[in-house]
Amino acid sequence: MSINFKNVLLISGVGIVGFLFLLRLYIMQNSSESDHWSAGRCVYGPFELKINEHDCSRVRLGGGEVLTLGYDLDGSKLIRDGAVEGNKVTIRIRPRGNSLGRSFLNIEGMQPIKSEHGRSVYMVKGEKVVVFQGEDGGQVYVDTVIATYELDRIYRKKYEVLYQFDKSIDDFENVDKAVLELLDKIIVR
């Protein structure tokens, strides 16, 4: 039985490449907690957050400088974003594009079909859209997305904040207040 040297080299090369690929995946997975952690701050692109190193690993920056994080309303704590169910909220923050959130363009020039309890209701493409004034005085746009609500608002005149939560929660004002409290606590810039 003779050993073909070319086959041995080929098999060894494939094995080494596979090993290096798996090593890279392992390093990427285990270094994610500190990739954006520096001098006690969590930094993602234009965003600087006051959160611990573990929570920093739960945040992600997507294309177009969109910061995404999950928040548990019950425990008032950051979680990894994922399924929007129960009291879990997915929050997306991006640098502001205009004076109002992009969703507000849907109702520009329209009159509400009704206003009650501090909420104005509009009809947009056959769907009800609610607008209310947040605790900080900012306007908040509420849209229905299949089984969830999505709220759109401007924060600190710098960021557009979109957050999504389960449709079983209809106390928009308290969810908005909780999200504002979180952002006030964690956003440095």
C-alpha atoms as an extended CHARMM CRD file, in Angstrom:
* protein
*
       189  EXT
         1         1  MET       CA              0.0000000000        0.0000000000        0.0000000000  PROA      1               0.0000000000
         2         2  SER       CA              1.5640000000        3.2390000000       -1.0840000000  PROA      2               0.0000000000
         3         3  ILE       CA              0.7520000000        6.6620000000        0.3040000000  PROA      3               0.0000000000
         4         4  ASN       CA             -0.0190000000        9.3530000000       -2.2330000000  PROA      4               0.0000000000
         5         5  PHE       CA              1.7950000000       12.4500000000       -0.9930000000  PROA      5               0.0000000000
         6         6  LYS       CA             -0.5260000000       14.8220000000       -2.9220000000  PROA      6               0.0000000000
         7         7  ASN       CA             -3.6220000000       13.3540000000       -1.2360000000  PROA      7               0.0000000000
         8         8  VAL       CA             -2.0120000000       13.6780000000        2.1960000000  PROA      8               0.0000000000
         9         9  LEU       CA             -1.2280000000       17.3410000000        1.5190000000  PROA      9               0.0000000000
        10        10  LEU       CA             -4.7480000000       17.9870000000        0.2170000000  PROA      10              0.0000000000
        11        11  ILE       CA             -6.4130000000       16.3570000000        3.2210000000  PROA      11              0.0000000000
        12        12  SER       CA             -4.0590000000       18.1510000000        5.6190000000  PROA      12              0.0000000000
        13        13  GLY       CA             -4.7430000000       21.4930000000        3.9230000000  PROA      13              0.0000000000
        14        14  VAL       CA             -8.5140000000       21.0360000000        4.1200000000  PROA      14              0.0000000000
        15        15  GLY       CA             -8.2000000000       20.0560000000        7.7850000000  PROA      15              0.0000000000
        16        16  ILE       CA             -6.0880000000       23.1100000000        8.6090000000  PROA      16              0.0000000000
        17        17  VAL       CA             -8.4600000000       25.4900000000        6.7900000000  PROA      17              0.0000000000
        18        18  GLY       CA            -11.4270000000       23.9380000000        8.6120000000  PROA      18              0.0000000000
        19        19  PHE       CA             -9.6570000000       24.2510000000       11.9520000000  PROA      19              0.0000000000
        20        20  LEU       CA             -8.7780000000       27.9230000000       11.3080000000  PROA      20              0.0000000000
        21        21  PHE       CA            -12.3820000000       28.6620000000       10.3150000000  PROA      21              0.0000000000
        22        22  LEU       CA            -13.7410000000       27.0830000000       13.5060000000  PROA      22              0.0000000000
        23        23  LEU       CA            -11.1100000000       28.8870000000       15.5890000000  PROA      23              0.0000000000
        24        24  ARG       CA            -12.1590000000       32.2300000000       14.0640000000  PROA      24              0.0000000000
        25        25  LEU       CA            -15.8340000000       31.5340000000       14.8420000000  PROA      25              0.0000000000
        26        26  TYR       CA            -14.9330000000       30.6250000000       18.4250000000  PROA      26              0.0000000000
        27        27  ILE       CA            -12.8740000000       33.7910000000       18.8920000000  PROA      27              0.0000000000
        28        28  MET       CA            -15.6190000000       35.9830000000       17.3930000000  PROA      28              0.0000000000
        29        29  GLN       CA            -18.2460000000       34.4260000000       19.6450000000  PROA      29              0.0000000000
        30        30  ASN       CA            -16.2150000000       34.7430000000       22.8280000000  PROA      30              0.0000000000
        31        31  SER       CA            -14.7900000000       38.1890000000       22.1840000000  PROA      31              0.0000000000
        32        32  SER       CA            -18.1020000000       39.9040000000       21.4430000000  PROA      32              0.0000000000
        33        33  GLU       CA            -18.5160000000       41.0520000000       25.0450000000  PROA      33              0.0000000000
        34        34  SER       CA            -15.4090000000       43.1940000000       24.9150000000  PROA      34              0.0000000000
        35        35  ASP       CA            -15.3210000000       44.2600000000       21.2520000000  PROA      35              0.0000000000
        36        36  HSD       CA            -17.3010000000       47.3990000000       22.0270000000  PROA      36              0.0000000000
        37        37  TRP       CA            -16.2600000000       47.7830000000       25.6550000000  PROA      37              0.0000000000
        38        38  SER       CA            -13.6690000000       50.4030000000       26.5310000000  PROA      38              0.0000000000
        39        39  ALA       CA            -12.9170000000       52.4180000000       29.6840000000  PROA      39              0.0000000000
        40        40  GLY       CA            -16.1910000000       51.4390000000       31.3590000000  PROA      40              0.0000000000
        41        41  ARG       CA            -18.3260000000       52.4120000000       28.3660000000  PROA      41              0.0000000000
        42        42  CYS       CA            -20.0830000000       50.4890000000       25.6340000000  PROA      42              0.0000000000
        43        43  VAL       CA            -19.4460000000       52.1280000000       22.2500000000  PROA      43              0.0000000000
        44        44  TYR       CA            -21.1890000000       51.2140000000       18.9890000000  PROA      44              0.0000000000
        45        45  GLY       CA            -20.5890000000       53.6100000000       16.1080000000  PROA      45              0.0000000000
        46        46  PRO       CA            -22.0230000000       57.0160000000       17.0740000000  PROA      46              0.0000000000
        47        47  PHE       CA            -23.5740000000       55.6130000000       20.2720000000  PROA      47              0.0000000000
        48        48  GLU       CA            -22.0140000000       55.5250000000       23.7250000000  PROA      48              0.0000000000
        49        49  LEU       CA            -23.9170000000       53.6750000000       26.4400000000  PROA      49              0.0000000000
        50        50  LYS       CA            -23.5540000000       53.5630000000       30.2360000000  PROA      50              0.0000000000
        51        51  ILE       CA            -24.0670000000       49.8400000000       30.7310000000  PROA      51              0.0000000000
        52        52  ASN       CA            -21.9700000000       47.0040000000       32.1110000000  PROA      52              0.0000000000
        53        53  GLU       CA            -19.7870000000       44.8140000000       29.9280000000  PROA      53              0.0000000000
        54        54  HSD       CA            -22.2480000000       41.9010000000       29.9900000000  PROA      54              0.0000000000
        55        55  ASP       CA            -25.1500000000       44.0920000000       28.8340000000  PROA      55              0.0000000000
        56        56  CYS       CA            -22.8780000000       45.5740000000       26.1560000000  PROA      56              0.0000000000
        57        57  SER       CA            -22.7370000000       42.1060000000       24.5810000000  PROA      57              0.0000000000
        58        58  ARG       CA            -26.5420000000       42.1030000000       24.2790000000  PROA      58              0.0000000000
        59        59  VAL       CA            -26.5730000000       45.2010000000       22.0860000000  PROA      59              0.0000000000
        60        60  ARG       CA            -25.9050000000       45.1160000000       18.3570000000  PROA      60              0.0000000000
        61        61  LEU       CA            -25.2910000000       47.6660000000       15.6410000000  PROA      61              0.0000000000
        62        62  GLY       CA            -26.8740000000       46.9370000000       12.2860000000  PROA      62              0.0000000000
        63        63  GLY       CA            -26.4750000000       48.4870000000        8.8910000000  PROA      63              0.0000000000
        64        64  GLY       CA            -27.1540000000       52.1870000000        8.5830000000  PROA      64              0.0000000000
        65        65  GLU       CA            -26.0620000000       52.8480000000       12.1810000000  PROA      65              0.0000000000
        66        66  VAL       CA            -29.1330000000       51.2470000000       13.7650000000  PROA      66              0.0000000000
        67        67  LEU       CA            -28.5280000000       50.2480000000       17.3840000000  PROA      67              0.0000000000
        68        68  THR       CA            -30.7730000000       47.3670000000       18.4970000000  PROA      68              0.0000000000
        69        69  LEU       CA            -31.3920000000       46.1450000000       22.0220000000  PROA      69              0.0000000000
        70        70  GLY       CA            -33.9800000000       44.1820000000       23.9230000000  PROA      70              0.0000000000
        71        71  TYR       CA            -35.6750000000       45.3150000000       27.1120000000  PROA      71              0.0000000000
        72        72  ASP       CA            -37.7580000000       43.3860000000       29.6340000000  PROA      72              0.0000000000
        73        73  LEU       CA            -40.4460000000       45.6880000000       31.0280000000  PROA      73              0.0000000000
        74        74  ASP       CA            -41.1620000000       43.3850000000       33.9880000000  PROA      74              0.0000000000
        75        75  GLY       CA            -37.5670000000       43.1290000000       35.1640000000  PROA      75              0.0000000000
        76        76  SER       CA            -36.5290000000       46.5820000000       33.9230000000  PROA      76              0.0000000000
        77        77  LYS       CA            -33.4050000000       45.0570000000       32.4240000000  PROA      77              0.0000000000
        78        78  LEU       CA            -31.6320000000       44.7770000000       29.1050000000  PROA      78              0.0000000000
        79        79  ILE       CA            -31.9850000000       41.4580000000       27.3000000000  PROA      79              0.0000000000
        80        80  ARG       CA            -30.8750000000       40.1680000000       23.9370000000  PROA      80              0.0000000000
        81        81  ASP       CA            -33.3800000000       41.3240000000       21.3360000000  PROA      81              0.0000000000
        82        82  GLY       CA            -35.5090000000       38.6070000000       19.8220000000  PROA      82              0.0000000000
        83        83  ALA       CA            -39.1290000000       37.5610000000       19.7780000000  PROA      83              0.0000000000
        84        84  VAL       CA            -41.4400000000       40.3740000000       20.7980000000  PROA      84              0.0000000000
        85        85  GLU       CA            -43.7690000000       38.6320000000       23.2210000000  PROA      85              0.0000000000
        86        86  GLY       CA            -45.1020000000       39.2250000000       26.6930000000  PROA      86              0.0000000000
        87        87  ASN       CA            -43.3900000000       42.2480000000       28.2140000000  PROA      87              0.0000000000
        88        88  LYS       CA            -40.3200000000       42.1490000000       25.9770000000  PROA      88              0.0000000000
        89        89  VAL       CA            -39.5900000000       45.2070000000       23.8470000000  PROA      89              0.0000000000
        90        90  THR       CA            -37.1980000000       45.4830000000       20.9060000000  PROA      90              0.0000000000
        91        91  ILE       CA            -35.7450000000       48.9840000000       20.6530000000  PROA      91              0.0000000000
        92        92  ARG       CA            -34.0240000000       50.3610000000       17.5480000000  PROA      92              0.0000000000
        93        93  ILE       CA            -32.2040000000       53.6890000000       17.6710000000  PROA      93              0.0000000000
        94        94  ARG       CA            -30.7460000000       55.5570000000       14.7170000000  PROA      94              0.0000000000
        95        95  PRO       CA            -29.4600000000       59.0550000000       14.0830000000  PROA      95              0.0000000000
        96        96  ARG       CA            -32.3570000000       61.3550000000       13.2880000000  PROA      96              0.0000000000
        97        97  GLY       CA            -33.2480000000       61.8500000000        9.6440000000  PROA      97              0.0000000000
        98        98  ASN       CA            -35.7870000000       64.6630000000       10.0720000000  PROA      98              0.0000000000
        99        99  SER       CA            -37.6090000000       66.6590000000       12.7460000000  PROA      99              0.0000000000
       100       100  LEU       CA            -40.2050000000       63.9230000000       13.2460000000  PROA      100             0.0000000000
       101       101  GLY       CA            -39.8450000000       60.1770000000       12.9730000000  PROA      101             0.0000000000
       102       102  ARG       CA            -40.1510000000       58.7340000000        9.4770000000  PROA      102             0.0000000000
       103       103  SER       CA            -43.5270000000       57.2050000000       10.3060000000  PROA      103             0.0000000000
       104       104  PHE       CA            -45.0140000000       60.6640000000       10.7740000000  PROA      104             0.0000000000
       105       105  LEU       CA            -44.7410000000       61.2140000000        7.0240000000  PROA      105             0.0000000000
       106       106  ASN       CA            -47.7270000000       58.8340000000        6.7200000000  PROA      106             0.0000000000
       107       107  ILE       CA            -50.0470000000       61.3510000000        8.4150000000  PROA      107             0.0000000000
       108       108  GLU       CA            -48.5440000000       64.5900000000        7.1400000000  PROA      108             0.0000000000
       109       109  GLY       CA            -51.3800000000       66.9760000000        6.2550000000  PROA      109             0.0000000000
       110       110  MET       CA            -54.0770000000       64.6140000000        7.5860000000  PROA      110             0.0000000000
       111       111  GLN       CA            -56.6560000000       65.3440000000       10.2650000000  PROA      111             0.0000000000
       112       112  PRO       CA            -57.4060000000       62.7680000000       12.9790000000  PROA      112             0.0000000000
       113       113  ILE       CA            -60.6940000000       60.8890000000       12.7250000000  PROA      113             0.0000000000
       114       114  LYS       CA            -61.0410000000       61.2060000000       16.4970000000  PROA      114             0.0000000000
       115       115  SER       CA            -59.1810000000       62.4800000000       19.5520000000  PROA      115             0.0000000000
       116       116  GLU       CA            -59.7460000000       61.1780000000       23.0680000000  PROA      116             0.0000000000
       117       117  HSD       CA            -57.7690000000       60.6290000000       26.2620000000  PROA      117             0.0000000000
       118       118  GLY       CA            -54.7630000000       62.4520000000       24.8070000000  PROA      118             0.0000000000
       119       119  ARG       CA            -54.6240000000       60.1940000000       21.7570000000  PROA      119             0.0000000000
       120       120  SER       CA            -55.3350000000       61.2190000000       18.1710000000  PROA      120             0.0000000000
       121       121  VAL       CA            -56.4520000000       58.4640000000       15.8030000000  PROA      121             0.0000000000
       122       122  TYR       CA            -55.7820000000       58.5840000000       12.0530000000  PROA      122             0.0000000000
       123       123  MET       CA            -56.7500000000       56.2120000000        9.2420000000  PROA      123             0.0000000000
       124       124  VAL       CA            -53.7510000000       55.3100000000        7.0870000000  PROA      124             0.0000000000
       125       125  LYS       CA            -54.3020000000       52.8070000000        4.2720000000  PROA      125             0.0000000000
       126       126  GLY       CA            -57.2930000000       51.3480000000        6.1000000000  PROA      126             0.0000000000
       127       127  GLU       CA            -55.4160000000       50.9270000000        9.3920000000  PROA      127             0.0000000000
       128       128  LYS       CA            -55.7730000000       52.9460000000       12.5930000000  PROA      128             0.0000000000
       129       129  VAL       CA            -52.7060000000       54.8800000000       13.6580000000  PROA      129             0.0000000000
       130       130  VAL       CA            -52.4940000000       56.5160000000       17.0920000000  PROA      130             0.0000000000
       131       131  VAL       CA            -50.4440000000       59.6030000000       17.9650000000  PROA      131             0.0000000000
       132       132  PHE       CA            -49.9600000000       60.8350000000       21.5260000000  PROA      132             0.0000000000
       133       133  GLN       CA            -47.6840000000       63.1770000000       23.4120000000  PROA      133             0.0000000000
       134       134  GLY       CA            -44.9620000000       61.4360000000       25.3930000000  PROA      134             0.0000000000
       135       135  GLU       CA            -43.9660000000       62.4370000000       28.9000000000  PROA      135             0.0000000000
       136       136  ASP       CA            -41.0390000000       64.4300000000       27.4770000000  PROA      136             0.0000000000
       137       137  GLY       CA            -43.4060000000       66.4310000000       25.2570000000  PROA      137             0.0000000000
       138       138  GLY       CA            -42.4040000000       64.5820000000       22.0930000000  PROA      138             0.0000000000
       139       139  GLN       CA            -44.9550000000       63.1540000000       19.6910000000  PROA      139             0.0000000000
       140       140  VAL       CA            -45.1740000000       59.3550000000       19.5560000000  PROA      140             0.0000000000
       141       141  TYR       CA            -46.5630000000       57.5020000000       16.5270000000  PROA      141             0.0000000000
       142       142  VAL       CA            -48.1470000000       54.0760000000       17.1040000000  PROA      142             0.0000000000
       143       143  ASP       CA            -48.6190000000       51.6620000000       14.2290000000  PROA      143             0.0000000000
       144       144  THR       CA            -49.9660000000       48.1130000000       14.1820000000  PROA      144             0.0000000000
       145       145  VAL       CA            -47.6210000000       45.4920000000       12.7400000000  PROA      145             0.0000000000
       146       146  ILE       CA            -49.4100000000       42.1110000000       12.5530000000  PROA      146             0.0000000000
       147       147  ALA       CA            -49.2050000000       40.9080000000       16.2120000000  PROA      147             0.0000000000
       148       148  THR       CA            -47.2360000000       43.8540000000       17.5950000000  PROA      148             0.0000000000
       149       149  TYR       CA            -47.2910000000       47.5960000000       17.9900000000  PROA      149             0.0000000000
       150       150  GLU       CA            -44.4310000000       49.7150000000       16.7340000000  PROA      150             0.0000000000
       151       151  LEU       CA            -43.8590000000       53.1440000000       18.2310000000  PROA      151             0.0000000000
       152       152  ASP       CA            -41.7910000000       55.8310000000       16.5530000000  PROA      152             0.0000000000
       153       153  ARG       CA            -40.4780000000       58.9630000000       18.2610000000  PROA      153             0.0000000000
       154       154  ILE       CA            -37.5880000000       61.4010000000       18.3550000000  PROA      154             0.0000000000
       155       155  TYR       CA            -35.3110000000       61.2690000000       21.4030000000  PROA      155             0.0000000000
       156       156  ARG       CA            -33.0890000000       64.1670000000       22.5450000000  PROA      156             0.0000000000
       157       157  LYS       CA            -33.5880000000       65.8280000000       19.1450000000  PROA      157             0.0000000000
       158       158  LYS       CA            -30.7800000000       63.5470000000       17.9080000000  PROA      158             0.0000000000
       159       159  TYR       CA            -32.1910000000       60.0660000000       17.5120000000  PROA      159             0.0000000000
       160       160  GLU       CA            -35.1760000000       58.3680000000       15.9970000000  PROA      160             0.0000000000
       161       161  VAL       CA            -36.3190000000       55.5710000000       18.2840000000  PROA      161             0.0000000000
       162       162  LEU       CA            -38.5560000000       52.7770000000       17.0620000000  PROA      162             0.0000000000
       163       163  TYR       CA            -39.6830000000       50.1490000000       19.4960000000  PROA      163             0.0000000000
       164       164  GLN       CA            -41.8810000000       47.1470000000       19.0950000000  PROA      164             0.0000000000
       165       165  PHE       CA            -43.8500000000       45.1700000000       21.6580000000  PROA      165             0.0000000000
       166       166  ASP       CA            -46.6360000000       42.6120000000       21.9710000000  PROA      166             0.0000000000
       167       167  LYS       CA            -50.0920000000       43.7170000000       20.8510000000  PROA      167             0.0000000000
       168       168  SER       CA            -51.5870000000       42.5070000000       24.1370000000  PROA      168             0.0000000000
       169       169  ILE       CA            -50.0990000000       45.6390000000       25.7640000000  PROA      169             0.0000000000
       170       170  ASP       CA            -52.0650000000       48.7340000000       24.8240000000  PROA      170             0.0000000000
       171       171  ASP       CA            -50.8240000000       51.1080000000       27.5130000000  PROA      171             0.0000000000
       172       172  PHE       CA            -48.6190000000       52.9900000000       25.0530000000  PROA      172             0.0000000000
       173       173  GLU       CA            -47.9390000000       55.8680000000       27.4130000000  PROA      173             0.0000000000
       174       174  ASN       CA            -46.4390000000       53.6690000000       30.1420000000  PROA      174             0.0000000000
       175       175  VAL       CA            -44.3450000000       51.6850000000       27.6630000000  PROA      175             0.0000000000
       176       176  ASP       CA            -43.0710000000       54.9720000000       26.2100000000  PROA      176             0.0000000000
       177       177  LYS       CA            -42.2780000000       56.2280000000       29.7110000000  PROA      177             0.0000000000
       178       178  ALA       CA            -40.3450000000       53.0300000000       30.5510000000  PROA      178             0.0000000000
       179       179  VAL       CA            -38.3540000000       53.2240000000       27.3050000000  PROA      179             0.0000000000
       180       180  LEU       CA            -37.5590000000       56.9160000000       27.9010000000  PROA      180             0.0000000000
       181       181  GLU       CA            -36.3780000000       56.1420000000       31.4440000000  PROA      181             0.0000000000
       182       182  LEU       CA            -34.1210000000       53.3980000000       30.0840000000  PROA      182             0.0000000000
       183       183  LEU       CA            -32.6810000000       55.6520000000       27.3690000000  PROA      183             0.0000000000
       184       184  ASP       CA            -32.1250000000       58.5090000000       29.8410000000  PROA      184             0.0000000000
       185       185  LYS       CA            -30.2320000000       56.0880000000       32.0600000000  PROA      185             0.0000000000
       186       186  ILE       CA            -28.0030000000       54.4420000000       29.4430000000  PROA      186             0.0000000000
       187       187  ILE       CA            -27.3890000000       56.8320000000       26.5210000000  PROA      187             0.0000000000
       188       188  VAL       CA            -24.3610000000       59.0960000000       26.8700000000  PROA      188             0.0000000000
       189       189  ARG       CA            -24.1920000000       60.1230000000       23.2030000000  PROA      189             0.0000000000
